[in-house]
Amino acid sequence: MSLEKLIDLAGAAKAGTGDVAFWDSCTQTFADLGVTGIGYGIIPYASDATVRGFTQAGFFRHTYPQDWVTAVEEQALVDDDISVELIASGTKEVLWNDASLLDHATEPQQMQSELENDIGMQFGASFALNRTPAGQAISGIGLWVSETRSDREFDLYWQQHRSALRRLSFAMDEGIRRDHMSVLVNLTPRERDCLSYLAIGLRPAEICWTLKISEKTFEKHIKGAKEKLRASTRDHAVAKSLVLGLIQP
């Protein structure tokens, strides 16, 4: 990847660029390097994933085919993905065609791998990206390369493009974390306001008075935020929005 493209992407990461436009810019730059589809996600708390599964605990956006969504089930897209488990546990890089990945895989993980192979998603790689100093907000990306048809072809492709794909992945992650988290969680301004005031300790009645809204409206905003954040309580929603940088109390 040329330095010019990386600079362009870094420029697109600035807040002035729309979230969808930034996402599209990233996916197009990956496509220019031969990547067929990407899957990017963040897990705010690894412990949450242990209890509820990766799909419900985290936030994931992808450009994989509908066949993949249908095959692995939309409500559990990454729960049984062995590469996601490895990335979340600290593995830096996973090559999808590495046969040893399944040596200690669970039966559901083996089944998902077989399903993905059946629809042609055999060659690709996943990167661990960033996490906060406390180990929270773990992010990672999967890159599917459909044009390679053998281990040798993919090895040659990987040798040529690995460095550029890593730089691009980290640039994308930085842009999403800093300015474009709404590509994953699109809170409304009022939902952000309510969560921000909860984060600094205001009671609901105080928030309603401050925002000049009714208690019913306040509860509506909190319900919407909880659904978008996949949170079970108000405190859970506040905690997730804080670690994702969605609110700044």
N, C-alpha and C positions, 0 to 999 in steps of 0.2 A: 504494500500500500504506500502510495506516495505521501510525503510530508504534507503536501498541499491538501490532500483529502482529510488527513487527520486534523489539520488546522481548521478546515471548513467545519468538521464535525464539532470540534471544540467551540467554535463560534456559534454553531446552531444550539449548543447546550445552554447558552445564556437565556435568562428569563424572558427576554423579548420574543423568543421563538415559541410558537404554540406547542403544546404537548404532543398533539398528534403529528404535527409537522416534524418535530424532533424525532419521534419514533420512526416515521417514514424515512427520514434522512438516514437514520441508523440502518434500517433494514435494507435500504437501497445500496448503501456502502458495503454491507455484508454481501449482497447479491453480486456486486461488482467483483468480489473476490471469489465467486463461485459457490457461495452458501445458498442453499435452496430454502431453508427455513430456520428460524431461531425461536428459542424459548427462553425467556428471561424471567427471573423471579427473585423475590425477597421473602425471607422468613424472619419476622421481627424477633421471635423468641424460639430458640431450638426446643426448649422444654415444652412449649405449646404444641409443637409438631409431634412430640413423643406421645402426647395425650390424644390429640385430635386428628393427626395425620397432616402431611405436608400441604395438601390442597386447601384444607380449611384453616390451617394456621398461617399460611403464607399468601402471597399475591403473585400471580403468574400471568404473563401475556406472551402469546406466541403467534407465529405465522405458519405453523404446521398444517398439513392438509386435514380436511374434514374427516377423511377416512381414519386418521389417527384419533381424533376426538371420539368418533363412534366406537372404535375398537377398544379404547382403554376406559371409556365411560367419562362423560363430561363432569360428573360430580367428584371424580377421584383421579384427575388427570396425572398427577405426579406422585400419588401415594405409594405406588409399587414400582417406581422408577429407581433402579439400583444406582444410577449415576447421581440422582438427587440425594439419596441417602449418603453416598460417599462424599459428595461435595459438602453437605451439611456437617459431616463428621470431621472435616478437615483435609480431605484429599484435594490437591491443587488442580489436577487435570485427569480426566477420564476419557479414554478413547473407546468409542462404542463397540468397535470390532475386536476388542481385547477379550479373547475367549475365557481368560481367567476371572473375569468379572463375576461370572455366575457360579464360581466354585463354592461360594458360601451364601448364595442368594436364597431367599425364601421361595416357596412354590409360586406365590402371586408374582414375585419379581421375575421369575423364570418365564411365567406365562406372558407377562407384558413384553419381555424381550422377544419372545417368539412372535407375538402379534406385530411388533414393530418391524421385525425382519420380514414378515409376510407382506407388509405393505411397502417394503423397500427402504425402510429407515435403518439400515444396517451400519452405514458409514457416517461418522461425525465425531464430535468431541464436546465435552462439557468442561467449563472452567469455573473454579472458585474465584470470586472477585473480591469483595471487601466485607468486613464486619467491623462493628464498633469495638473500641478497646475492651469493653465488657463481654465481648463475644456475641453481642446481639445484632439484629438486622443483617443476617447472613444473606449475601446475594450470590447468584450464579447464573450461568448462561449455557444453553445447549445449542450447538451449531450442526445442522444436518446438511450433508453434502451428497446429493443424490446422483451426481454425474460420475462418481467413481464407482466402478463395478467389481473391484477386487481389492484384496488387502494391499497388493503391490501398488495399484493405482492410488489408493488412499494414502499410503505411506509417502509416495512421491509428492502428492498434493500437500500433505501435512508438512513435509520438510520445506516446501516452497513458501507456504502461507502462514505457518504457525505464529511466527513473531508478529506479523501484521494483524492477524485475528485477535491475538491477545491484547495488543495496544488498542484496537478498536473496541473490544469488549470492555476494557477498563474505562475508556473515554465515554462509552455509552452509560455505564454504571454511574460514573461520576455525575454526568448530566442529569440522569433520572433522579438520583439522590438529592442533588443540590437544587434543581429547578423544576423537574418534571415528574414528580411522584404521582401526579394526577393521571398519568398513563396507566397506573395500576389501581389507584384509589382516588376517585373523583368526588371529594367532599364539596358540598356547596359552601359559600362564604359563611352563611348562618350556622351550618353544622360545625365549621371550624371555630366560629366565635363561641358557641356553646361549650365545646370541648376545651377551648383555651381558658375560659373562665372557670370551668370545673377544675382544670389543672392547677389554678392558683388558689383553689380552696373556697370559691364562692358557692353559696347554697343556691339551689334552683330558684328560689324566690328572689334572691339578689340578682341573679342573671336575668330573670324576666324583667325586673325593674330597670336594669342597666340597658337591656336591648329593646325595651318598650314592646315586649311581646307577652302573650298570655302563657299560662302554664301548659295549656293544651298544645300551643305552638312549640313551646320548648320541648315537650315530650316527643312531638313529631320529629323535630330536628335530631334529637338524641336517638330515636328509633332508626332514622335513616342512616345516621353515622354508624350505629352498631351493626346494621346490616352490611354496609359497605366494608366495614373493618372486620367483619366476621367476629364480633366481640360478644361475649355473653353478658357482660355488665357494663355500666357506665365507666367504672374504674378500668376495666379491661380496654375499653375503647380509648380512653385517655392515654393509657400506657402505650398502646400500639401507635397512636397518632404521634406521641412524643418521640418514640424511638425511630419512627419513619421520617421525622422532621416535617410532619404535616401541620403542626401547630408550634408556635413559639410563644410560650406564656411569659 
